[in-house]
Amino acid sequence: MVFLASFLAKLAGLEDVIGAFLAGLALNRLIPNTSALMNRIEFVGTALFIPFFLIGVGMLSDYEVFTRGWEAVWIAVVMCVVATFGKYLAALIVAKTLHYTKDEQRLMFGLSNSQAAATLAAVMVGYQVIIGTTADGEPIRLLNDNVLNGTVIMILVTCIIASFVTQKGAQNVALAGMTDTDMSEKEEEPDSILIPVSNDETIDELINLGITIKAAKSNTTMIALNIIPSNRNAPSAEKHAAVLLEKAEKLAAATDNVLKPLRRYDSDMVNGIANVVREHKITDMVLGLRKETDISDTFLGKLTDGVLVKCATTTLVYRPVQPLSTVQRYIVIVPMNAERETGFPYWVIRIWNLAQNTGSKMVFYGHRNLLNLLEDIKGKHTIDAEFKEFTDWNDSSMLTAIMQSVKEDDALVVVMSRRGHSSYSRFMQTVPDYMNRYSKTNNCILIYPIQAGVGEDEDSNISLLGHYDEVGGLTGVLGKLFSNKF
């Protein structure tokens, strides 16, 4: 598409780089940050395109121009000063307006000051435009050799300045964010995402969801689990498990993520999963449903219901219908009192990561207090989100209206609760029927948060729960989680 857009731009009389730029703008939203395609694009860009482009422009530079007079030197100095001063002035204005510290201002300046490929591309366009000829027949270019060489010098100077300024500012900002309490606290264990796999049809999307809900650059541990019944001798089951786990490992490796395959023998599937959760300190779990299967009247089936009872993890029950990269919106329905549950901050982190990594829009339905809290988070960690107030979860007509608003390329996300907890509502028993009736052709995700009293040692998996009151209640936990795991 990049080459095609460049070719069409050339036919239209424009520069080919403009076509490539427009192709990037159009396709960027369809390529998740954690996908295999993005991994390939970044590799090809950084290993081939950018180095060849820079080398090609460098070959055009004529450094003898600097020995012929002061004009080339003067142009290079002016370009360096103007570019650096302009970026510094912008950072200063933003810092004064938003009341940032000196180090935060320094960090903004350093990150934005370096000039690179885009600057060279713009100069190359002007350099290749010939507006006339001299008496000797030499071409007169819109931007001459002095400007081209000055641009190369400007890139060198601004990149050096940016490197040192950014390093200094980042160190100071990081140190300022560390308090004595942070230094004395026990180092947190990384998140662990468990993905039980047993069906070849859904393994691709389960792995993709597991990769997408984690922060792009985090050290989250991912485990793919296959349970083999130990009460019978089934060589075919072992071979099938090996094939599934190998496929899962390759899918994760294609996106530059490490996934640990785990094969376990157990007489009971639920106990097998629960034991792995305890042994590996799992914090999140992704369970899958078949694409063509209705969500059952007994809700999710014995296996999933048993896992929800025994495992204190943030559990996502996923029915994939279309690839995550093609989903335009996520309709997120949140029940009353969801923010009072112990695991509220943790599923919010996953939703934010999902929005950040896919670029999809989030539409939240919930009561006003919850929406205010989510709007505060959005103000500090921006995603494309819309908030709509909805409180009467027992009103079937309003629930029907929400379900009917789900479009073809939307996905439905419902935050659930186990029976007997503060966010539980009777409407949750009707969710399977609503999904089967209105969202059969849409991706559906049911999120079960961590809830007090679930499992035998629910507090051991989540290190921040013990600091819930110490760091300023819910707001403190959310702030700390986003700073560490978003």
N, C-alpha and C positions, 0 to 999 in steps of 0.2 A: 504493500500500500504506500509506503514511503517513496519508493522508486516511481510508482505509477503517478502519485501526486506531483512529484518533481517533474516528471515528463509532461504532464498536463499543464503545469504552470509554465513550462518552457514554451509549449505550443501557444499559450495565451499571451506570450510576450512578457511574462514576469520572470524573475530569477527563480531558479529551481529550488533554492533553499527555502523560499516562501511556501512552495508546495509541500516540502517535507515538514515544515513547521506546522502547517495547517493539518496535515495527516496526523501528526503527534497530538495536537489538541483534540481532534475528533476521536481518536482511538484510545487515549490515555485512560479514560474512565472505564473502559472495558477490560483493562489489564490490571488485576489486583497486584498490590505491591509484593505479595508473598507468593505469586504464581510462578510456575516453571517458565512461562513466556517472558515475564519481567526479568527473571534471572538470566535468560539467554540474551535478552536485549541489552542489559547492563554489561554483560561480558563482551558482546560484540562491539558495543559502543566504546567501552573503555580500553579494550584490547586491540581493536582494529580501526574503527572510524575516526575517533578523536586523535590518536597518535599519527595516523596518516594525514589527517587534515592539518595538524600542527606542523608536521614535517614538510608537507607540501607548501604551506605558506612560508615557512622558514627558508625553503629553497628559493623562493621569489625575492627574499630580502637581499638588498645590496648594501653591505656595510661600508663599502667605499664611499657611499654618499656622505657619511660623517666626516670624511677626510677632505671633502671638496669645499667646505665652508660651514658657517655657523647656522645656516637656515635649518638643516636637518636636526641639529642638536637643540636648537631653540624650539622647534615643533615638538620634539620628544619631551622636553622639560615641561612645556605648556600642557601637553596632554596628560602627563603624570600628575601635575599639580591640580589641574581642573578635575580630573577623575577622582583623585583622593579627597580633595576638599569638598566636592559635591556629595560624596558618600558620607563624609564626616558630618557635614552640615545636616544631612537628612537624619542621621542617627541622633544628633544633638537635639533637633526639633522634636523627634518622637520621644526621646528620653525626658525632655522637659514637659512635654504635653501629658505623658502617661506616668510621670513621676518615677521613672526608672533610676536605679543607682548608677554611679559612675562606671562600675564594672559591667553592668548590663548594657550601658551605652557603648562601652568599649567592645563588648562582644558583638553587638549589632553591627558596629562599624567594621569590625574585622571580617565577619561573615559575608558582608555585602560588598566589601571593597575590591576583592580580586576580580580582574577582568580576564576573560578567557575566550572560548570558542565563539560565543555569540558576537563579541566585539570584532574578532577577526573576520567572521562571516560578513558582517555589515561593511567593514572596510574593503573586503575583497570585492563586494558588489560594486562599490564606487571605483575601485581600482581597475576593474574590467570594463567600465563604461568609457568609451573614447568619444570625446566631444569635438575633436578636430585634429589637425596635423600642423606641425611646424614647417618652416620654410625648407628645412632639411628632410622633410618627410617623416619625422618622428611623431608618433601618436601623442596627442594631448589627452591625458586621462582626467576624469572628474576628481579623483584623489590620486596624487602623484606618489613617486617613490619615497619622498620625505614622510608623507603621512603613513604609508605602509610600514616603513622602518620605525617611525615613532610609535606606532601601535604595538609592535613587537617589544620595544623597550618598555612601554607602559604596562604591558602584561607582566613582564619580568618584575618590574618595580612593585606594582600593586599586589602581586601574589606573595612577594617576600614580606611586604608590610602586613598583609592580611594574616599570614601564618603566625607571625610573632604576636600581633595584637590579639588575635583570637585565642591563642594559647594562654596568654596572660589573663585575659578577661574570663575565660572559661574556668581557669584554676581558682580565681578569686570568687566567682559566683558559686562554684561548687563548695568551697570552704565556708562561704557565708551561709549556705544552706544546712550546714552540719552543726548541730547543737551538742552540748555535753551529753544529753540524753541519747542522741543518735549514736555517739561514740561508744557509750557504755552498753547499749543494747546488744543482745546477741545477734549475730549476723543471720539474716533471714535465709531460709532454705528456698531454692528456686521453685517456681510453680511446676507442677507435673500434670500432664494431660493424658488420660487413659482413653484409648479408643478400642473397645472390643470389636473384633471383626469376625464375621462368620459367613457373609454373603458377598460373592464376587460382584454383584450388580451395584451395590451401594458403597463399596470400599473407597472408590475414587473420591466421592463427595464427602464421605466421613473424614478422610484424611485432609481434604481441602478445608473443611470447616474447622478441624482441629488446628491447622496451620493459621487460618485466618483470624481466629479469636485470640491468638497470642500476639503480644507486641512484636513488631517486625524484627527488632534487634535484641530481643530478650534471650536469656539462657534457659528458657523453659524446656523441661524434659518431656519428651513425647514417647508414649509406649503404646504399641499395638499388641493386643492380647487376643489369643485364640484358646478357648477352653476345649479340651478333648475329654470326653467321658472316660473315666478310669474303670468303669464297671464292665467294659467290654473290650475285646481285642479287635481293633479296627485299623489295620494298616492304611486303608484308604483315607481315613480321617486324618492321620498323621501327614500323609502326602498333601491332602487338601489344605491343612493348616500351614504347611511349609510354603505352598504356592501363594496363599493369601498374605502371609507375613512378608514374603519376599517382594510381592507386589506393593504392599504398603511401604516397605522400606525404600523401594525405588521411587515411588511417588513423592515421598518426602525429600529424598536426595535430589530429585529434579528441581525442587524449589530451594535448594541449598539449606535444608533443614535435616537434622539428625533425628531419626526415629529408631527406638529400640524395640526389636521384635521379641515377643515373649510368648512361649508356648507352655501351657499348664495343664496338668492332668487333675481332674477333680470329678467326684461322683455327682456333684451338684453345681450347676452353672452359677447360681446366685452366690453360693459360698465361695466359689472360685474367684469371682470378680471381687467380692467383699474382702477376701484375704489379700488379693493383690493391692487393693486400695490401701489397706493398713500397712502392708509390707513396704510399699514404695511411696507412702505418704502422698497419695494422689489428691490434688486439689480440684481438678475438673475432670469431667467424664463426658464423652460424646457417644450416645447410643443411637443406633439407626433402625429405621423401619423400611420395609420394602416400598418401592415407588408405587406399585399398583395396589398395595394393601390398604384397606380402610383402617382407621383407628378404631379398635374394637369397642364394643359396648362395655366390656369389662375393663375399659380404659385402654391400657397399653399392653396388656398381656401379663402373664404370671412372672416372666423373667424380669421385665422392666419394673413392675410393681415391687417385686422382691428386692431388686437392687436399690430402689428408692427408699425402702424401709431400712435396709442394713447399711447403706453407705452415706456418710456425711460429706458429700462433695457437691460442688455446683454441677448439676447434671443437665445436659442438653439432649433432648430426645428429638432426633432430626429425621424428617421424611423428605428426602430430596426428589425433586421432579425435574429441575433444570439446573444448569451450572451456576455456581455462585456469582461468577463474573457477569452473567446476563441479568441479574436481579437489579431493577432500578430503584425500588423502595422496599423498606421493611416496615410493616405495620406492627408496632409493639404495643400490646395491651397489658397494662399493669394493674393489679388488683389493689383494693384499699389496704392500707397498713403494710404495704410491701417494704417500705423503708424502715419498718420496725423489726424486720427479720434480721437475724445475725448475719446472714450471707448477702444482704442487699448490696454492699459495696463491691462484692466480687463479681456478681453477674453484670453489674453496671460497667465494670472494667471490660468485660468480654463484649458487651454490646458496643462500647466505644471502639474497641479494637476492630470489631467487625465493620463498623462504619468507616474507620480510618483506612483499613486495608483494602476495602472494596470500592470506596468512593460513593457508595449508595446513600440515598437519603433515608433518614429515620423519622417516622411519624409516631410520636408517643401519645397514647391515650391513658389518662390517669387523673386522679384528683389534684386539686390545686396545690396543696403542700408538696406533693411529690414533683409536680411539674416545675415548681419554683426551685426545688433542689437540683433537678436536672438542668434547668436553664443556667443556674450558677456554675455547674460543671462545664457546660458548653461555653460559657464566657471565658473560662480559663483553658479549656482544651477543645478547640473548635472542630465541630463536624457539621455536616449538612443535616439539620434536624428541624422538625416542626412539632409543636406541642398543642394538644387539644384536650380540653377538660372533659372528663367523663366520669361520673361517680356512681350512677345507679346500675350496678352490674347485674341486678336481677330483672331489669327491664329488657324483655326479649326483643322488643322492637328496636331498641337502640343497639343491642348486640348484633341484631340482624343487619342494621344499617352499616355498622362497621365492617362486618364480614362482606357485605355486598360491595363495599367501596374498594375491596382488594381487586386490583387490575391484573392483566395477563402476566406481566413481568414483575409482579410484587411478590413478596414473601411475608408470611404471617408468623409473628413471634408472640407467644402468650406466656407471661410469667405466671407460673402455677404455685401451688402450695400443697403440702401434705395435710391430710385431714387433722383437725384439732389445733392448728397453729393460727396465729393472729391474722394472717393474710388469706386464710382459707375462706372460700365463698361457695355457696351451693351452685352457682353458675358454672363452676369448673367441671361439674359432672356432665354438663351439656356441651362442653368444648368439643369432644369427639364428633358429636352429631353435626355441630356447626361447621367443623372443618371438612367433614365428609360431604356436606351439602353444598358449601359455598367455596371451598378452597381445595378441591380435589386435584386441580391442575397447577397448584402453587406449592412452592416450598413451605414447609411448616416446621417451626422449632418450638418445642415446649421447654421452658427453663424452670428447673426446680432448684431453688436456692438452698444454701446451707441453713439448716434450722436446728435450734437447740433441742437436744434430746434425741436426735436421730443417730443411730449407730452406737457403737460401744465407746469410741474415743474420738468424738467429733472435733474436740478442741486441739488435738495433736496435729492435725493437718494444716491448720491455719494459724500462722504465727502472730498475726496482728490482732487476733480477737482478744488476747489478753491485755492489749493496750487500748481497748475500746474507750474506756473512761479516762485514761491517763492523758490522751492526746486531744481532748476536747470533744468527745462524743463522736457522732456520725461524721460531722464535717472534718474533724481531724483525721479519722480513718480514711475517708475519701481522698483527702489531700495527700496523705502519705502514700496511699496505694497508687494514685495516679503518678506521683513523682517517681515511684520505684518500678512500676509495672506497665505503664502506658507507653 
